[in-house]
Amino acid sequence: MKKHIKIIYAIAAILFWIAVWQILAWRVGKTLLLPSPVQTVNTLLDLASKSDFWYICFSSVANIFVGALLGVVIGIAIAVLSYANKVIKYLFSPMLTLVKATPIASVIILFLVWIGKAAIPFWISSMMVVPIVASNVLEGLENISHDLKEVTRVYNFGFAKSWRLLYRYSLLPYFSSSLKSGIALSWKAGIAAEVLCTPEGTIGNMIYESKVYLETAELFAWTLTVIVLSLILEKAVVFASSRLMGGDRK
């Protein structure tokens, strides 16, 4: 019952803000400044009826998502190495802090100087995930009960059995949390990189062109597309990670 109530509250909150958006659109009275929710959805449906729309979405999702997955792998590797060796932990700690503290726009501009603009969304999305996954997974490893680890040593559990009975359940909450934050951040950073670098055939490039040509309804429609894809990716990745690690959570 509580779950149903939460869903009802969530839907009510969404409808409330859509109503606020509609009222503001009526008050402004100019599509150029603020299109209504109906105009935005109609524009989105019109875009979705064209094959180019799906190609552009797939291009951005594939590029940014693969970059994020690379970041996840690197983050896990750093966490495991840092857990195994304190020297590595202290070596990577300032670098991870630097990445988290540096504005995304500054990193994108630096990358424009160093590498081709087409590759920037991939590397930006990858880099944004690394410190989040590394810090969360490392925290999970360090918070595993010493007594439980001692049991696995005393009874001579192999890696597979230790993973199945201890590590996967201990790490899943930390790993899932890092994926929720990391995937969302990498997606936003990747789209921001596309907007600034304008590689052909990407969502970011379409957002930029909508702004240049004052197609505000299209700008809102592409932004809505980014939001929907972000939610889908986040849910899909967390669900897949839960199944992969053998957890029962959704």
Legacy VTK file of the C-alpha trace (Angstrom):
# vtk DataFile Version 3.0
C-alpha trace
ASCII
DATASET POLYDATA
POINTS 250 float
0.000 0.000 0.000
2.792 2.441 0.867
4.368 1.877 -2.541
1.080 2.756 -4.273
0.761 5.917 -2.176
4.288 6.990 -3.156
3.448 6.460 -6.828
0.256 8.512 -6.460
2.177 11.326 -4.744
4.857 11.252 -7.454
2.267 11.452 -10.240
0.436 14.250 -8.422
3.679 16.223 -8.043
4.475 15.809 -11.748
0.963 16.906 -12.750
1.242 19.911 -10.433
4.431 21.156 -12.092
3.045 20.497 -15.571
0.055 22.653 -14.594
2.410 25.394 -13.373
4.298 25.170 -16.675
1.021 25.440 -18.633
-0.146 28.462 -16.627
3.193 30.220 -17.142
3.001 29.469 -20.884
-0.482 31.035 -20.989
0.720 34.100 -19.109
3.778 34.565 -21.339
1.728 33.929 -24.471
4.761 33.504 -26.744
5.971 30.114 -27.951
9.347 31.650 -28.730
9.893 32.326 -25.033
8.023 29.449 -23.389
6.172 26.729 -25.310
3.365 24.950 -23.504
3.559 21.293 -22.416
1.155 20.363 -25.250
3.287 22.152 -27.849
6.419 20.484 -26.480
4.889 16.994 -26.585
3.493 17.564 -30.087
6.919 18.701 -31.276
8.517 15.661 -29.653
6.026 13.336 -31.361
6.739 15.024 -34.671
10.485 14.543 -34.170
9.974 10.923 -33.108
8.110 10.191 -36.347
11.345 10.744 -38.275
14.054 8.104 -38.558
16.791 10.667 -37.913
15.466 11.192 -34.378
16.082 7.568 -33.385
19.495 7.502 -35.033
20.515 10.647 -33.137
19.246 9.245 -29.830
21.018 5.934 -30.386
24.250 7.714 -31.343
24.305 9.809 -28.174
23.208 6.982 -25.874
25.745 4.523 -27.294
28.654 6.950 -27.146
27.960 8.302 -23.656
26.833 4.977 -22.198
29.924 3.095 -23.391
32.063 5.894 -21.962
30.224 5.612 -18.635
30.732 1.835 -18.563
34.452 2.349 -19.107
34.411 4.779 -16.184
32.654 2.183 -14.018
35.313 -0.424 -14.828
38.139 2.016 -14.098
36.457 3.141 -10.864
36.069 -0.450 -9.639
39.699 -1.208 -10.503
40.915 1.856 -8.579
38.739 0.927 -5.576
39.997 -2.667 -5.455
43.641 -1.614 -5.850
43.221 1.107 -3.204
41.680 -1.409 -0.817
44.542 -3.835 -1.393
47.321 -1.255 -1.110
47.217 1.962 0.952
49.952 3.541 -1.165
47.713 3.311 -4.238
44.823 4.739 -2.206
46.787 7.825 -1.208
48.211 8.127 -4.722
44.790 8.253 -6.421
42.947 10.199 -3.710
43.997 13.747 -4.773
43.350 12.967 -8.448
39.822 11.731 -7.745
39.145 14.791 -5.575
40.423 17.036 -8.357
38.130 15.424 -10.927
35.097 15.846 -8.642
35.935 19.486 -7.866
36.729 20.668 -11.409
33.803 22.270 -13.299
32.636 20.147 -16.221
32.773 23.110 -18.607
36.461 23.668 -17.799
37.283 20.023 -18.491
35.394 20.127 -21.799
37.297 23.218 -22.924
40.609 21.610 -21.960
39.686 18.499 -23.914
38.873 20.683 -26.936
42.511 21.755 -26.888
43.892 18.237 -26.431
41.658 15.918 -28.481
39.160 15.988 -31.332
35.681 17.245 -30.469
33.929 14.048 -31.607
35.637 12.010 -28.860
35.029 14.484 -26.022
31.522 13.330 -24.930
32.829 9.759 -24.601
35.808 10.710 -22.400
33.892 13.297 -20.375
31.160 10.798 -19.492
33.810 8.231 -18.566
35.774 10.622 -16.386
32.706 11.804 -14.443
31.862 8.255 -13.328
35.317 7.200 -12.109
35.552 9.115 -8.781
31.952 8.321 -7.797
32.286 4.573 -8.379
35.798 4.418 -6.911
34.887 6.202 -3.671
31.627 4.289 -3.140
33.031 0.839 -3.874
36.076 1.532 -1.702
33.808 2.629 1.146
31.826 -0.578 0.743
34.968 -2.698 0.865
36.269 -0.903 3.949
32.941 -1.297 5.768
32.787 -5.076 5.394
32.872 -6.670 8.820
36.353 -7.800 9.819
34.853 -10.781 11.656
33.058 -11.973 8.530
36.228 -11.663 6.474
38.049 -13.644 9.132
35.455 -16.410 8.836
36.138 -16.706 5.093
39.855 -17.062 5.865
39.420 -19.590 8.674
37.181 -21.833 6.600
39.364 -21.311 3.542
36.639 -19.970 1.268
37.765 -19.500 -2.308
37.185 -16.267 -4.209
33.928 -17.461 -5.798
32.406 -18.567 -2.483
33.582 -15.437 -0.643
32.073 -13.283 -3.372
28.785 -15.198 -3.359
28.312 -15.255 0.418
29.930 -12.016 1.565
31.168 -9.430 -0.888
28.276 -9.144 -3.318
25.690 -8.428 -0.593
28.006 -6.017 1.213
28.932 -4.088 -1.915
25.583 -3.992 -3.721
24.115 -0.963 -1.839
27.287 1.076 -2.390
27.654 -0.008 -6.010
23.993 0.669 -6.840
24.202 4.093 -5.204
27.304 4.980 -7.201
25.626 3.856 -10.438
22.543 5.986 -9.787
24.655 9.087 -9.222
27.372 8.248 -11.751
25.168 7.366 -14.724
22.999 10.460 -14.227
26.054 12.713 -13.960
27.850 11.119 -16.911
24.743 11.471 -19.072
24.343 15.177 -18.238
28.076 15.790 -18.686
28.088 13.926 -21.998
25.141 15.946 -23.325
26.795 19.176 -22.131
29.933 18.155 -24.015
27.853 17.529 -27.146
26.246 20.969 -26.838
29.633 22.690 -26.532
31.446 20.558 -29.117
28.482 20.073 -31.509
29.508 16.744 -33.086
27.195 15.835 -35.969
24.300 13.458 -35.367
24.003 13.919 -31.591
21.333 15.189 -29.213
23.632 17.955 -27.988
24.115 19.232 -31.510
20.340 19.310 -32.046
19.886 21.252 -28.797
22.524 23.748 -29.948
20.911 24.159 -33.371
17.470 24.623 -31.799
18.900 27.453 -29.726
20.674 29.070 -32.689
17.571 28.995 -34.894
15.250 30.006 -32.008
13.229 26.786 -32.272
12.237 26.883 -28.614
9.637 24.114 -28.875
12.279 21.816 -30.386
14.728 22.859 -27.666
12.204 21.831 -25.009
11.399 18.610 -26.900
15.061 17.575 -27.103
15.533 18.500 -23.436
12.538 16.312 -22.541
14.147 13.526 -24.574
17.349 13.884 -22.530
15.372 13.639 -19.274
13.415 10.552 -20.364
16.531 8.770 -21.638
18.357 9.621 -18.399
15.619 8.001 -16.311
15.514 4.915 -18.529
19.296 4.481 -18.477
19.515 4.910 -14.713
16.792 2.336 -14.004
18.143 -0.120 -16.565
21.736 0.066 -15.297
20.795 -0.289 -11.615
18.483 -3.209 -12.393
21.155 -4.916 -14.525
23.831 -4.411 -11.862
21.541 -5.889 -9.208
20.914 -8.995 -11.328
24.586 -9.279 -12.264
25.722 -9.134 -8.640
23.050 -11.605 -7.593
21.068 -9.186 -5.466
17.349 -9.308 -4.876
16.782 -5.582 -4.915
15.145 -3.707 -7.759
LINES 1 251
250 0 1 2 3 4 5 6 7 8 9 10 11 12 13 14 15 16 17 18 19 20 21 22 23 24 25 26 27 28 29 30 31 32 33 34 35 36 37 38 39 40 41 42 43 44 45 46 47 48 49 50 51 52 53 54 55 56 57 58 59 60 61 62 63 64 65 66 67 68 69 70 71 72 73 74 75 76 77 78 79 80 81 82 83 84 85 86 87 88 89 90 91 92 93 94 95 96 97 98 99 100 101 102 103 104 105 106 107 108 109 110 111 112 113 114 115 116 117 118 119 120 121 122 123 124 125 126 127 128 129 130 131 132 133 134 135 136 137 138 139 140 141 142 143 144 145 146 147 148 149 150 151 152 153 154 155 156 157 158 159 160 161 162 163 164 165 166 167 168 169 170 171 172 173 174 175 176 177 178 179 180 181 182 183 184 185 186 187 188 189 190 191 192 193 194 195 196 197 198 199 200 201 202 203 204 205 206 207 208 209 210 211 212 213 214 215 216 217 218 219 220 221 222 223 224 225 226 227 228 229 230 231 232 233 234 235 236 237 238 239 240 241 242 243 244 245 246 247 248 249
